[in-house]
Amino acid sequence: MSITQQYLLDTYRARQHGEAAPPAPGAHDWQVARELREHRQFRAVLAGRPAHGRIRAALARWLHGRPRPSC
Protein backbone atom coordinates (compact mmCIF):
# COMPACT_ATOMS: atom_id res chain seq x y z
CA MET A 1 0.00 0.00 0.00
CA SER A 2 1.41 3.37 -0.96
CA ILE A 3 1.55 6.35 1.36
CA THR A 4 -1.19 8.07 -0.64
CA GLN A 5 -3.51 5.07 -0.34
CA GLN A 6 -2.83 4.89 3.41
CA TYR A 7 -3.58 8.60 3.77
CA LEU A 8 -6.88 8.22 1.89
CA LEU A 9 -7.85 5.25 4.04
CA ASP A 10 -7.00 7.16 7.25
CA THR A 11 -8.98 10.17 6.02
CA TYR A 12 -11.98 7.94 5.24
CA ARG A 13 -11.83 6.29 8.68
CA ALA A 14 -11.51 9.66 10.44
CA ARG A 15 -14.54 10.99 8.56
CA GLN A 16 -16.56 7.86 9.49
CA HIS A 17 -15.73 8.36 13.18
CA GLY A 18 -16.27 12.13 13.12
CA GLU A 19 -12.61 12.87 13.91
CA ALA A 20 -10.24 15.41 12.41
CA ALA A 21 -8.47 14.38 9.22
CA PRO A 22 -4.77 13.48 9.54
CA PRO A 23 -2.19 15.83 8.01
CA ALA A 24 -1.34 15.21 4.38
CA PRO A 25 1.88 13.30 3.64
CA GLY A 26 4.82 15.68 3.43
CA ALA A 27 3.00 18.51 5.20
CA HIS A 28 5.64 18.77 7.93
CA ASP A 29 8.79 17.77 6.03
CA TRP A 30 10.38 21.23 6.17
CA GLN A 31 9.68 21.54 9.87
CA VAL A 32 11.34 18.19 10.53
CA ALA A 33 14.37 19.19 8.43
CA ARG A 34 14.72 22.47 10.38
CA GLU A 35 14.45 20.69 13.72
CA LEU A 36 17.07 18.15 12.66
CA ARG A 37 19.45 20.94 11.62
CA GLU A 38 18.91 22.78 14.91
CA HIS A 39 19.50 19.58 16.88
CA ARG A 40 22.78 18.92 15.03
CA GLN A 41 23.91 22.50 15.69
CA PHE A 42 23.02 22.14 19.36
CA ARG A 43 24.98 18.90 19.63
CA ALA A 44 27.97 20.55 17.92
CA VAL A 45 27.96 23.38 20.45
CA LEU A 46 27.79 20.92 23.35
CA ALA A 47 30.76 19.06 21.89
CA GLY A 48 32.77 22.28 21.57
CA ARG A 49 32.69 22.44 17.77
CA PRO A 50 31.54 25.38 15.67
CA ALA A 51 27.84 25.16 14.89
CA HIS A 52 27.97 26.91 11.51
CA GLY A 53 30.18 26.52 8.46
CA ARG A 54 31.77 23.21 9.38
CA ILE A 55 31.36 21.66 5.93
CA ARG A 56 32.56 24.77 4.12
CA ALA A 57 35.61 25.03 6.41
CA ALA A 58 36.45 21.36 5.88
CA LEU A 59 36.20 21.75 2.10
CA ALA A 60 38.39 24.87 2.21
CA ARG A 61 41.05 22.99 4.21
CA TRP A 62 40.92 20.12 1.78
CA LEU A 63 41.09 22.30 -1.34
CA HIS A 64 43.51 24.97 -0.17
CA GLY A 65 45.48 23.23 2.53
CA ARG A 66 44.90 26.06 5.01
CA PRO A 67 42.07 26.98 7.33
CA ARG A 68 39.69 29.75 6.37
CA PRO A 69 39.14 32.50 8.90
CA SER A 70 35.84 32.06 10.70
CA CYS A 71 33.30 34.87 10.87
N, CA, C and O atoms as a GROMACS GRO file, in nm:
protein
  284
    1MET      N    1   0.085  -0.116   0.000
    1MET     CA    2   0.000   0.000   0.000
    1MET      C    3   0.091   0.124   0.000
    1MET      O    4   0.185   0.133   0.078
    2SER      N    5   0.061   0.216  -0.087
    2SER     CA    6   0.141   0.337  -0.096
    2SER      C    7   0.101   0.435   0.014
    2SER      O    8  -0.002   0.418   0.079
    3ILE      N    9   0.183   0.536   0.033
    3ILE     CA   10   0.155   0.635   0.136
    3ILE      C   11   0.028   0.714   0.103
    3ILE      O   12  -0.044   0.754   0.194
    4THR      N   13   0.002   0.736  -0.024
    4THR     CA   14  -0.119   0.807  -0.064
    4THR      C   15  -0.244   0.724  -0.034
    4THR      O   16  -0.343   0.776   0.015
    5GLN      N   17  -0.237   0.595  -0.064
    5GLN     CA   18  -0.350   0.507  -0.034
    5GLN      C   19  -0.374   0.500   0.117
    5GLN      O   20  -0.489   0.501   0.162
    6GLN      N   21  -0.267   0.493   0.195
    6GLN     CA   22  -0.283   0.489   0.341
    6GLN      C   23  -0.345   0.619   0.392
    6GLN      O   24  -0.430   0.616   0.481
    7TYR      N   25  -0.302   0.731   0.337
    7TYR     CA   26  -0.358   0.860   0.377
    7TYR      C   27  -0.508   0.866   0.345
    7TYR      O   28  -0.588   0.911   0.427
    8LEU      N   29  -0.546   0.821   0.225
    8LEU     CA   30  -0.688   0.822   0.189
    8LEU      C   31  -0.770   0.731   0.279
    8LEU      O   32  -0.882   0.765   0.318
    9LEU      N   33  -0.715   0.616   0.314
    9LEU     CA   34  -0.785   0.525   0.404
    9LEU      C   35  -0.800   0.587   0.543
    9LEU      O   36  -0.906   0.578   0.603
   10ASP      N   37  -0.693   0.650   0.594
   10ASP     CA   38  -0.700   0.716   0.724
   10ASP      C   39  -0.799   0.831   0.724
   10ASP      O   40  -0.872   0.852   0.822
   11THR      N   41  -0.803   0.907   0.613
   11THR     CA   42  -0.898   1.016   0.601
   11THR      C   43  -1.042   0.964   0.602
   11THR      O   44  -1.129   1.022   0.667
   12TYR      N   45  -1.065   0.856   0.529
   12TYR     CA   46  -1.198   0.794   0.524
   12TYR      C   47  -1.241   0.747   0.663
   12TYR      O   48  -1.354   0.771   0.706
   13ARG      N   49  -1.151   0.679   0.734
   13ARG     CA   50  -1.183   0.629   0.868
   13ARG      C   51  -1.210   0.744   0.965
   13ARG      O   52  -1.301   0.736   1.047
   14ALA      N   53  -1.131   0.850   0.955
   14ALA     CA   54  -1.151   0.966   1.044
   14ALA      C   55  -1.287   1.029   1.017
   14ALA      O   56  -1.358   1.067   1.110
   15ARG      N   57  -1.324   1.040   0.891
   15ARG     CA   58  -1.454   1.099   0.856
   15ARG      C   59  -1.568   1.010   0.908
   15ARG      O   60  -1.669   1.062   0.955
   16GLN      N   61  -1.553   0.878   0.900
   16GLN     CA   62  -1.656   0.786   0.949
   16GLN      C   63  -1.676   0.797   1.100
   16GLN      O   64  -1.787   0.781   1.150
   17HIS      N   65  -1.566   0.826   1.172
   17HIS     CA   66  -1.573   0.836   1.318
   17HIS      C   67  -1.595   0.979   1.366
   17HIS      O   68  -1.602   1.003   1.487
   18GLY      N   69  -1.604   1.074   1.274
   18GLY     CA   70  -1.627   1.214   1.312
   18GLY      C   71  -1.504   1.280   1.372
   18GLY      O   72  -1.516   1.377   1.447
   19GLU      N   73  -1.386   1.231   1.339
   19GLU     CA   74  -1.261   1.287   1.391
   19GLU      C   75  -1.198   1.380   1.288
   19GLU      O   76  -1.241   1.386   1.173
   20ALA      N   77  -1.097   1.452   1.332
   20ALA     CA   78  -1.024   1.541   1.241
   20ALA      C   79  -0.940   1.458   1.144
   20ALA      O   80  -0.888   1.352   1.180
   21ALA      N   81  -0.927   1.509   1.023
   21ALA     CA   82  -0.847   1.438   0.922
   21ALA      C   83  -0.698   1.448   0.957
   21ALA      O   84  -0.654   1.549   1.011
   22PRO      N   85  -0.622   1.343   0.927
   22PRO     CA   86  -0.477   1.348   0.954
   22PRO      C   87  -0.409   1.444   0.857
   22PRO      O   88  -0.463   1.474   0.751
   23PRO      N   89  -0.290   1.493   0.893
   23PRO     CA   90  -0.219   1.583   0.801
   23PRO      C   91  -0.178   1.508   0.674
   23PRO      O   92  -0.151   1.388   0.677
   24ALA      N   93  -0.173   1.581   0.566
   24ALA     CA   94  -0.134   1.521   0.438
   24ALA      C   95   0.013   1.478   0.443
   24ALA      O   96   0.093   1.538   0.515
   25PRO      N   97   0.048   1.374   0.367
   25PRO     CA   98   0.188   1.330   0.364
   25PRO      C   99   0.277   1.443   0.313
   25PRO      O  100   0.247   1.507   0.212
   26GLY      N  101   0.387   1.464   0.383
   26GLY     CA  102   0.482   1.568   0.343
   26GLY      C  103   0.448   1.706   0.394
   26GLY      O  104   0.519   1.802   0.363
   27ALA      N  105   0.341   1.719   0.473
   27ALA     CA  106   0.300   1.851   0.520
   27ALA      C  107   0.400   1.911   0.618
   27ALA      O  108   0.411   2.033   0.628
   28HIS      N  109   0.473   1.828   0.690
   28HIS     CA  110   0.564   1.877   0.793
   28HIS      C  111   0.710   1.845   0.762
   28HIS      O  112   0.794   1.849   0.852
   29ASP      N  113   0.742   1.815   0.638
   29ASP     CA  114   0.879   1.777   0.603
   29ASP      C  115   0.979   1.888   0.630
   29ASP      O  116   1.087   1.862   0.684
   30TRP      N  117   0.945   2.012   0.595
   30TRP     CA  118   1.038   2.123   0.617
   30TRP      C  119   1.060   2.148   0.765
   30TRP      O  120   1.171   2.179   0.807
   31GLN      N  121   0.955   2.134   0.843
   31GLN     CA  122   0.968   2.154   0.987
   31GLN      C  123   1.061   2.048   1.046
   31GLN      O  124   1.144   2.080   1.132
   32VAL      N  125   1.048   1.926   1.003
   32VAL     CA  126   1.134   1.818   1.052
   32VAL      C  127   1.279   1.845   1.012
   32VAL      O  128   1.370   1.824   1.092
   33ALA      N  129   1.302   1.890   0.889
   33ALA     CA  130   1.437   1.919   0.843
   33ALA      C  131   1.499   2.032   0.926
   33ALA      O  132   1.616   2.025   0.963
   34ARG      N  133   1.421   2.137   0.955
   34ARG     CA  134   1.472   2.246   1.038
   34ARG      C  135   1.506   2.199   1.178
   34ARG      O  136   1.611   2.235   1.232
   35GLU      N  137   1.420   2.118   1.237
   35GLU     CA  138   1.445   2.069   1.372
   35GLU      C  139   1.567   1.979   1.376
   35GLU      O  140   1.643   1.982   1.473
   36LEU      N  141   1.588   1.899   1.272
   36LEU     CA  142   1.707   1.814   1.266
   36LEU      C  143   1.833   1.900   1.257
   36LEU      O  144   1.931   1.872   1.326
   37ARG      N  145   1.830   2.005   1.174
   37ARG     CA  146   1.945   2.094   1.162
   37ARG      C  147   1.975   2.163   1.295
   37ARG      O  148   2.090   2.172   1.335
   38GLU      N  149   1.871   2.212   1.363
   38GLU     CA  150   1.891   2.278   1.491
   38GLU      C  151   1.947   2.182   1.595
   38GLU      O  152   2.031   2.220   1.676
   39HIS      N  153   1.900   2.058   1.593
   39HIS     CA  154   1.950   1.958   1.688
   39HIS      C  155   2.098   1.929   1.662
   39HIS      O  156   2.176   1.918   1.756
   40ARG      N  157   2.136   1.917   1.535
   40ARG     CA  158   2.278   1.892   1.503
   40ARG      C  159   2.365   2.010   1.544
   40ARG      O  160   2.477   1.990   1.591
   41GLN      N  161   2.316   2.132   1.526
   41GLN     CA  162   2.391   2.250   1.569
   41GLN      C  163   2.404   2.253   1.721
   41GLN      O  164   2.510   2.287   1.773
   42PHE      N  165   2.299   2.218   1.790
   42PHE     CA  166   2.302   2.214   1.936
   42PHE      C  167   2.404   2.112   1.985
   42PHE      O  168   2.481   2.139   2.077
   43ARG      N  169   2.403   1.993   1.924
   43ARG     CA  170   2.498   1.890   1.963
   43ARG      C  171   2.642   1.933   1.934
   43ARG      O  172   2.733   1.900   2.010
   44ALA      N  173   2.663   2.006   1.825
   44ALA     CA  174   2.797   2.055   1.792
   44ALA      C  175   2.845   2.153   1.898
   44ALA      O  176   2.961   2.149   1.938
   45VAL      N  177   2.758   2.241   1.942
   45VAL     CA  178   2.796   2.338   2.045
   45VAL      C  179   2.830   2.267   2.175
   45VAL      O  180   2.927   2.303   2.242
   46LEU      N  181   2.751   2.167   2.213
   46LEU     CA  182   2.779   2.092   2.335
   46LEU      C  183   2.913   2.020   2.327
   46LEU      O  184   2.981   2.004   2.428
   47ALA      N  185   2.950   1.977   2.206
   47ALA     CA  186   3.076   1.906   2.189
   47ALA      C  187   3.194   2.001   2.171
   47ALA      O  188   3.308   1.956   2.160
   48GLY      N  189   3.169   2.131   2.169
   48GLY     CA  190   3.277   2.228   2.157
   48GLY      C  191   3.321   2.253   2.015
   48GLY      O  192   3.431   2.303   1.992
   49ARG      N  193   3.238   2.219   1.918
   49ARG     CA  194   3.269   2.244   1.777
   49ARG      C  195   3.189   2.362   1.728
   49ARG      O  196   3.085   2.395   1.786
   50PRO      N  197   3.235   2.428   1.621
   50PRO     CA  198   3.154   2.538   1.567
   50PRO      C  199   3.022   2.484   1.511
   50PRO      O  200   3.017   2.377   1.452
   51ALA      N  201   2.916   2.561   1.531
   51ALA     CA  202   2.784   2.516   1.489
   51ALA      C  203   2.756   2.549   1.343
   51ALA      O  204   2.673   2.483   1.280
   52HIS      N  205   2.823   2.648   1.288
   52HIS     CA  206   2.797   2.691   1.151
   52HIS      C  207   2.924   2.682   1.067
   52HIS      O  208   3.034   2.706   1.116
   53GLY      N  209   2.907   2.648   0.941
   53GLY     CA  210   3.018   2.652   0.846
   53GLY      C  211   3.117   2.539   0.857
   53GLY      O  212   3.229   2.551   0.806
   54ARG      N  213   3.081   2.430   0.921
   54ARG     CA  214   3.177   2.321   0.938
   54ARG      C  215   3.210   2.254   0.806
   54ARG      O  216   3.326   2.221   0.781
   55ILE      N  217   3.112   2.234   0.721
   55ILE     CA  218   3.136   2.166   0.593
   55ILE      C  219   3.218   2.255   0.502
   55ILE      O  220   3.312   2.209   0.438
   56ARG      N  221   3.182   2.383   0.497
   56ARG     CA  222   3.256   2.477   0.412
   56ARG      C  223   3.401   2.489   0.458
   56ARG      O  224   3.492   2.493   0.375
   57ALA      N  225   3.424   2.494   0.589
   57ALA     CA  226   3.561   2.503   0.641
   57ALA      C  227   3.640   2.377   0.609
   57ALA      O  228   3.758   2.385   0.574
   58ALA      N  229   3.576   2.262   0.620
   58ALA     CA  230   3.645   2.136   0.588
   58ALA      C  231   3.681   2.130   0.440
   58ALA      O  232   3.790   2.086   0.405
   59LEU      N  233   3.590   2.174   0.353
   59LEU     CA  234   3.620   2.176   0.210
   59LEU      C  235   3.731   2.274   0.178
   59LEU      O  236   3.816   2.246   0.093
   60ALA      N  237   3.733   2.388   0.244
   60ALA     CA  238   3.840   2.487   0.221
   60ALA      C  239   3.974   2.430   0.264
   60ALA      O  240   4.074   2.450   0.194
   61ARG      N  241   3.979   2.360   0.378
   61ARG     CA  242   4.105   2.299   0.421
   61ARG      C  243   4.151   2.194   0.322
   61ARG      O  244   4.270   2.183   0.293
   62TRP      N  245   4.058   2.118   0.271
   62TRP     CA  246   4.092   2.012   0.178
   62TRP      C  247   4.141   2.068   0.044
   62TRP      O  248   4.238   2.018  -0.013
   63LEU      N  249   4.073   2.173  -0.005
   63LEU     CA  250   4.109   2.230  -0.134
   63LEU      C  251   4.234   2.318  -0.128
   63LEU      O  252   4.317   2.314  -0.218
   64HIS      N  253   4.246   2.397  -0.024
   64HIS     CA  254   4.351   2.497  -0.017
   64HIS      C  255   4.462   2.461   0.079
   64HIS      O  256   4.568   2.525   0.076
   65GLY      N  257   4.443   2.365   0.161
   65GLY     CA  258   4.548   2.323   0.253
   65GLY      C  259   4.569   2.418   0.369
   65GLY      O  260   4.668   2.406   0.442
   66ARG      N  261   4.479   2.511   0.389
   66ARG     CA  262   4.490   2.606   0.501
   66ARG      C  263   4.349   2.637   0.552
   66ARG      O  264   4.252   2.632   0.476
   67PRO      N  265   4.340   2.667   0.678
   67PRO     CA  266   4.207   2.698   0.733
   67PRO      C  267   4.159   2.836   0.688
   67PRO      O  268   4.238   2.929   0.673
   68ARG      N  269   4.028   2.846   0.668
   68ARG     CA  270   3.969   2.975   0.637
   68ARG      C  271   3.938   3.047   0.768
   68ARG      O  272   3.903   2.984   0.867
   69PRO      N  273   3.951   3.178   0.768
   69PRO     CA  274   3.914   3.250   0.890
   69PRO      C  275   3.764   3.241   0.914
   69PRO      O  276   3.684   3.256   0.821
   70SER      N  277   3.726   3.217   1.039
   70SER     CA  278   3.584   3.206   1.070
   70SER      C  279   3.528   3.343   1.097
   70SER      O  280   3.598   3.433   1.144
   71CYS      N  281   3.399   3.358   1.068
   71CYS     CA  282   3.330   3.487   1.087
   71CYS      C  283   3.274   3.498   1.225
   71CYS      O  284   3.214   3.599   1.259
   0.00000   0.00000   0.00000
